[in-house]
Amino acid sequence: MSFFHVLWSYTAQALTLLFFALVVAFLGYCLYIKYIHMKYDHIPGPPRDSFLFGHKHTILKVMNKGGVVHEQFLQWSEKYGPVYKINFLHYIVLGVSCPETTKEMLMSHNYCKDRVTYKRLFNLFGQRFLGNGLITAYDHDMWYKQRRIMDPAFSSLYLRGLTGTFNERAEKLMSTLSDAADNKKEVHMLNLVNCVTLDVIAKVAFGVELDLLNNTSPFPKAVETCLKGMVHYIRDILFEYNPWNKPFINEVKEACKLLRTTGAKWIQERKTAMENGEDVPKDILTQIIKSAGKEESMTQEDEEFMLDNFVTFFIAGQETTANQLAFCIMELTRQPDILEKLRKEVDDVIGTKQEISYDDLGQLVYLSQVLKETLRLYPTAPGTSREMAKDMVIDGIHIPGGVTCLFNAYANGRMEKFFKDPLTFDPDRFHPDAPKPYYCYYPFALGPRACLGKNFAQMEAKVVMAKLLQRFDFTLVPGQTYDIVDTATLKPKSGVVCTVRHRDDKK
């Protein structure tokens, strides 16, 4: 008995000491948070929801209601000015809409991507996701090495050669729409353009035929699941610890595994072809393998690194373009004058041709304006962030270094001080003779870390939209909304369900 009494006594003392140590550590952490508050409280910003969790409750409240978090950022930008602060624990994030600061930070390689956010994209709930790919690499040297190797796959000469594939895949969509028009069926345009853009990226980037308009595939669902998981993983640090979320978390991890397993298979097939001396396209997959080939000996980490870039391009090359197309179609259903002007341009440039050439795309000036205006109101990748390591003055306010700056394309695109009547869809804002927006419009980011595939994406979008406008009338099914859903990228909430009719159908 005495032995157990002594053991219990020591255990009780140890637990008491541990408890007091935890209390002291917590109080110390609270003091550190208070110090951070005092250091940055001279910056304008909304009142904190709580001392410890800052503005987390407000952001989660918007998410739980199915709202768009970027709308909250827009409201804060309009109320508190070109720079405002938000808190979570000891982290400080600054919402920045000051054009001069945007220019300085995004146009320079001296400001790294935000380590906290982009480190979390390395994996999703413990399953490797984007790793150290082009989007997430915050070390400049690591990023620059990848970018330099990938550039040939996005050269103007290579892109010019892709118009045939863009036309081919777009024709399959036109065939599907023609059947729907003949049979008077409703079509889910977001789903259809998702299939097309996924077909395109699989073919031109990885040399794989999917034909998703005629075949079922787990890839669209896997991409959607990963993006939904990404939103929760970044914005709610406690999400993974809630047991009720376990089934969804398992779905996300399986979706990540599917993409990476598929990537490993496609990469191995291409490596074998290259080793056998077969002719291979100078596409993204070849460039990914070449980047790894720079190493003297391949390690497991090098293999994972190739998969990082595979997943990065597979998702980024498909999701944002599909959403832009869906938003454009959605918006045109309530813009009859703009739609008529677009159709006239397409008829003048394309006529009845089935094959749209690279030179034709350059003549579709008004279509370019419409697509740019679509991205102003609906930036499918709505923001980026940078680390501000050193002190800076933003709009006359001294900002101590050590914070993250959030640059929100959604908020900037809808602010009156940058765009007159910002909620009005007006493609003439981007007329060739109109003044260029001064560092307040960046749907593809800006500077050295701007989206590598932006020209690829806009060429693809132009081909699809030109063919659609050339051949069909489309109308939203009653009951559809113009609302937005926020799933890391932005997309139309109702899916843009339309009825379509042949343009030459006079009935």
N, C-alpha and C positions, 0 to 999 in steps of 0.2 A: 504493500500500500504506500509505504514511504517513497518508493521509487516513482510511482505514478504521481504522487503528490508533488515531488520535486520536478518531475517532467512537466506537469501542469503549470507549476509556478513559473518555470522558465519560459514555457510557451506563452503564458499570459503576459509576462514581461516583454517578450519579443513582439507580441501582437500590439501591446500598448506603445512600444517604441516605434513600431512600423506605422501605427495610426498617427502618432504625433509627427513622424517624419513626413507622412503624406499631407497632413494638415499644414505643416510648415512649407512644404513644396507648393501646395496649392495657393497658400497666401503669398508666397514669393512670386508665383506666376501671375496672380491677380495684381500685385504691385507692378510687375513688368507691363501688364496690359494697361494699367493706369498711366505708367510712364509713356507708353506709346500714344495713348489718348492725348495726354498733355502736349506731346511733341507735335501732333498733327491737328489738334482741335481748332487751330486758327484757320484751317481750310473749310470753306462752306460745305454743307452736306446735310442730308436728312437726319433727324434725331434717331439715335440708336434704339432698336427694339429692346435690347438688354445689354447690360455691362459686358457680359462674357461673350455672347454670340453675336453682338452687333446687329447687323441688318439681315441676318440669316432668316428670321421669321418672315419678314416682308417678301423676300425672294421665294421662299418655299410656299408661301400663301398664294403667290401668283402661279407658281408651277402646279400646285395641287388643284387649282381652279381651271387648269388647262389654258392659262393665259400665256402671253408672250413676255418673257422677262425683259426683253429689249424695249418694250413699251414703257416699262417702269424706268429704265435707264433714260429714255427720251424725256419722260416727265421730270426726272431729277436734273437733267441737262438744262431744260428750259427754266426750271425754278432756281437752280443754284449757280448757273453760269458755266463758263468754259472749262472749269475744273471743279470737281466736287469729290468728296471722299465717302467711301463705304467701308465698314469694318466687319471683320469676323475673327474672333479670338484676338491674336496679336497681329493679324495681317491687315494691311492697309491697301486698298485698291482705289486708284483715282480714275474717275471717268473724265476723259479729256476730249473736248471738242474744239480746242483752240487750233486754228489752221497752222499757225507758225510752229507750235509745238509738234503737231502732227507731221509737218514737213521735216523738222529737225530729227525726230525720233524714228520715223518710218523710212526716211530716205537715207539713213546712215546705218552702217553695219556695226557702229559702236554701241548700239543698244540691243542687248540679247532678248530673245523671246522669254516670256515669263516662265521661270523654272518651275514654280509651284504648279501651275496649270499644265504645262506641257510634259512635266515629269509624270503627272497622273495619267496622261494619255499613253505612257509607255505600256501600261497594261490596263485591263478592265477587270476589277474584282480578282486580281491575282493571275489572270490569263493574259499573256503578252498580246498587245494589240498593235499600236503604231510604232512601238519601240523607239528607235533612233532614226526614223525615216526623215525625208525632206521636210515634212511639216513640223515634226516635233524636235528635231536636232537644234538645241539652243546654243551649242558651242559653234562659233563662226567657222573655225577651220574644218570641223566635221561636216557642217552644212555645205561649205563652199566646195569641198572635194566631191560631194555627191552631185551638187548642182552642175559643176563643170562637166562631169561625166554624162549627166542626163541631157544637157543642152542639145546635142545632135538630134535626139529623138523629137525635138520640138522646133527644129530649124524651119525657116519659111520654105525651103526646098522640099523637106520631108512632108510638111503639112500640105503643100500643094498637091502632093501625090495621094493624099488621103481623100480627096473629094469623091473619088469613085466609090470608096467604101461608105462614105456618108450618104451618097445617093442611093446605093444599093440597099442599105438598112432603112433609109427613109421610105423607099419604094415599098418595102414590106409593110410598113405602117400604113401607107396609102391604100394598099390592097385590103388590109384589115378594115380600114375606115370605109372603103368602098362597099365591102360586104355589109357593114353595119348600116350604111345609107340605103342600100338596096332592100334590106330586110327591116328597115325602120327600127333598128335596135339602139338603145342608149349605150354610150361608150364612156368608160372611166379613163379620161385623158391622162391623169397623173400616172396611172398604172401602165398605160400604153407607152408613154414617152420614157418611163423608167426602163421598160423592156428594150426600147430602141437604144438608149444611151448605154445600157449595160452590154448590149450586143456590140455596139461600136467599140467600147473600151476593151472588151474581151478580144475582138478581132484585131484592131489596129495596134493595141499595146502588147497583147500576149499571144496573138496568132491562133486564137481558139474560136470555133464556131459554136454559139449557144442557141441562136434562133429562138429567143424567148417568146416571140409572138405566136409561135406554133408548138413550142415545147415547154413543159413545166421544169422548174429549176428551184433549188433551195436558196440560190444566191440573193434574189431581191429581198426575201424575208430576212436572211442573215445580215445584210447590210442595214436594213431598217432596225433590227434588234440591236445591233452594235451601236448605232447612233442614239437610240433611246437610252441604252445603258450608259453611254458616254455622258449624256445630260445629267443623269442622277449621280454618276460617279464624280463629276467635276463640281456640281453645285451643292450636293448634299453629302458631306463627309461622313455622316452617320448612317447613310442609307444601307450600306452593306451589313451593318450590325443589327438591323431589324429582322428578326426571324421570319416575319410575314413576307419579306421581299426575297427570300431564298429561292423559290421557284423561278422568278424572273431572272435573278442573278445567274442561276444555272443555265437558263436559256441564252443569256448574253455570252457566257463562257463557251458554250457549245457553238454559238455563231462565230465567235473568234477562232475557235479551233477549226471550223469548217473552212473559213477563208485561208487560214495559214496552211492547212493540210492540202487544199487545192493548189495554193501557190507553190508549195514544195514539189508537187507532182508536175506542174507545168514547167517549173524551173529546171527540174531534172531532165524532162523530155527535151527542152531546148539545149541544155548543156550537152546532152548526148549527141544531138544533131550537130552542134558546133565542133565537138571533138571528132566526129566522123567526117568533118570537112564539108558538110552540106551547106548549101546557100541558106542563109537565114536573114529575115528582114532586120533593118537597122531600127528596131522599135524599142519600146521601153523595156521589155523583157531582156532583150540583148544587152541594153545598157546596164541594167541591174546586174547581170552576170559579169559584164566587163568591170564594173566597179569592184566587185568582189575579187575578180581576177588580178587586180593590182597587188593583192597580198601574195607574199611568197608561198605561204601554205595556208590552206583553208582550215579554219577552226569551226567549232560548233557555233560560236558567236557570229562568225562571218556568215554562216548559213542563215542564222536568225536575222541578221542584218539585211540580207536579200529579201527575206519574207516581210520585213518591216516596210520596205519600199513597194513590194507587191501589194500589200494591203492598203498602203497610202494611196497609190495610183488607182487601184481597183475601186475604192470608195470615192475619192475626190474626183476622179475622172468621170464618174457616172451621176452621182447624187445631185450635185449642184446644177448641172446642165439640165437634168430632167425637171428639177423644181423651177428653174427659170422658164423653161418652155411652158410648163403648166400654169405658172403665174401669168405669162404673156397671153396665153389663150384665154384664161379666166378674165383678164382685164379687157381684152378686146371685145368680149361679149357685151360690154356696156359702153363701148366707145365706137359708135357707128361711123362717125366722121373720120376718125383715125383709121378704122378698118377699111373704109372705102379708099382712102388715100394710099394705104398700104397695098391694096389689091391693084390699084392702077399702076403703082411702081412695079409690082411683080409681073403684071401683064405686059408692061412695056419692056422690061428687061428679059424676062424668061419666056413670055409668050406661051406657046403650047409645048415647049421643049420638055422632054422627060429628064434629060441629063443636065444638071446645073454645073457649070464650069467654075473654076477658081476665079476667072476674070469676071464672071457674072456676079459673084459674091461682092466684089469691090464696087459694083454699080448699084447695089441695093442699099443706098445711103439712108433712106428713111427707115428701112427695116433695122438698120444698125441703131438709129436713134430710138426706135421703139424698144429694142432689146436693152439698151442702156437705161432708158427710163424705167423699164421693168425692174432692173437691178437697183435703181435708186429707191423705189418704193418697197421692193421685196428683195433685199440682198440675201441670197440663199446661204452665204457664209457671212453672218452678220457682224463679225468683229475680229479683232486681233489684239494682242497685248505685248508690251515690252517692259523690261526691267529698267527702272531709273536708279542707277547705283549711286550717282553723285547728286549733290544739291542742284536745284534748277529753279528759275523764276518762270512761272506760267501765269500769263495775264496779270502781271504785277504782284503775284503771290509767291513768296519764297517757300519752296517745297524741299524739306530735308530729304536726302537720298535714302534709298532702301525701300522703295515702294514699287508697286506694279501699276502701270498706266494702261487703261483699257480704252481702245479706240473703236467706237461703235458705229459701223457704217449705217445701220438701221436708224439710230438716233439722228445722226448727222443728215441723212437723206430726207428726214421728215421735219427739219427745223426751219422755221420761217426766216431766220436770219441768213440762211444759206440759199434757200429756194423759195421764191414767192409762191404763195398758195400751194404749200408742199403736198397736200393730199390730192391735188389735181394732177391727173395723168397727162403730161404735156411733153411729148417727144421733142418739140422744138427747143427745149432747154439744151439739147445736144446737137442742134443744127451746126454744121461745120463753121458757120460764121458767128455763132453765139459765143459769148465769153466762156472760157473753160472754168469749171468749178475749181476754186482755189483750196486744194487739200481738205476738201470736205466730202469728196465722193471717191470711195475706194472699195468697191465690191470685191476686188481681187487683191486687196491690200496695196501697198506702194513700196517703191524702192527695191533694194536687192532681194528682199524676201517676198516680193510679189508673186502671185500664183504663176508657176511655170507654164501651166496649161491653159492660160486665159485665151490665147488666140485659137487654140484647138477647140475650146468650148464654144467660142462665138461662131466659128466656122460651122460647126455641127448644128448649133441652134439656128443659124441662118438657113441652112439647107432644109432642115425639117420644117421650119415656119414657112419658107417660100413655097414648098410643095403643098403644104396644107392650104395656104391662101390661094394658090393657083387653082385648086380643084374643089374645095369644099366650103360650104357655109356651115357654121356651127353655132349652136344656141345652148345656154345652160339649162338644164332640167329644172323646173320649178322646185323651190325648196332648198336649192343650193345656196351657200353663203359665200361671202368674199373674205371670210375669216382666215387667220393664219394659225398653223400649229407649229410649236417650237420643239423640234427634236434634234438639237444641236445645229442642224441646218433648218431653214424655214421652208415650209411647204404649204400649199393650199389645204385647208382643213377638210373641206368637203370632197376633195379629190377631183374637182372639175368634171363632173358627170354631164355629158352633153348629148344632144341629138345632132347628127350630121346629115347634110344633104349635098348632093352633087351640085356644083354651081350652075351647070347647064340644065338642071331640073326645074322646069317652069311650073310644076304642079303646085 
